[in-house]
Amino acid sequence: MIAASIGIASSSTSYAEAEELLRDAEIAMYRAKRAGKACCEVIDPAMHSSAVRRLKLETDLRLGIERGELIVYYQPIVSLTSGKIIGFEALSRWLRPEGMVSPVEFIPVADETGLILPINKALLLEACKQLRSWQSQFDCDPPLTMSMNITPRQFAQAELAKDIGEMLRDTGVDPNTINLEIMETIAMGDADRALSVLSELKALGVRLSIDDFGTGYSSLSRLPRFPIDALKIDRVFISNMNTDHDSHEIVRLIIMLAHSVGLKVVAEGTETEEQIAGLKRLGCEMAQGYLYSPPVDQKAAFGLLLQSYEEVVSS
């Protein structure tokens, strides 16, 4: 059976050139494709304005990459046992001359267009170099770690493990101090391929985590098969755990499930002392969130490290 996705733009006086009419028809066609197979969409002013904004954002992002406007920010990950910073998550930020662009705006566009590949390659390289520098200044046992997201586009790349392996060798960072985070929906989507990719990454000696756990549709029977080290509980459950019984139960069950198969747990999006107290009671090992710090630049992250270790010494 043959199916087609159709985009329609009606001729009107608002079009000065035939190319403009074809452009809008194409915009509608791609909207139809995203809606599913054998769909039809008619261009409207809102769709046109949205497409123009997206195209401008994509153009500006390409220029931003060339100009070096994409930088790395770091958010601390804290041990709930010691209270110390034990690592950071490296995150891409876009700092334009007129100010910071929200990652909610540019990350989806970067992923759709493939620009996420050079962005994350640069992030991985810079984060590994920064980790080496901090490890040389802070003699921690165990050593400081760095967590980085693997996006859907990256996960689909055949050379992913090879490229990361080369970067680890070039920077000289200990692979065991690098934690790669893969979204639950990606890791659990095609189980056989996911197992193959995760096994290739694990063979490099890195640590692996399932990110945003609890928001996807996991087959829990797959977890013991995957060579992962930790689960990261999505912030939506953490933010409601002290006010919503169902959220609290989900957090409790995830922690219990993780521990039953030998995995550690990171709670993402922690914002209150009450949440931390509850997570400690449930046996969660690590936390990350605005209670400790938002993502910050390298200089501020270094200050957080100094403060963390001075507090431990003074106590």
Summary of the structure (lengths in Angstrom):
residues: 315
radius of gyration: 22.2
end to end distance: 71.4
largest distance: 74.4
contacts: 951
relative contact order: 0.10
helix: 52%
strand: 20%
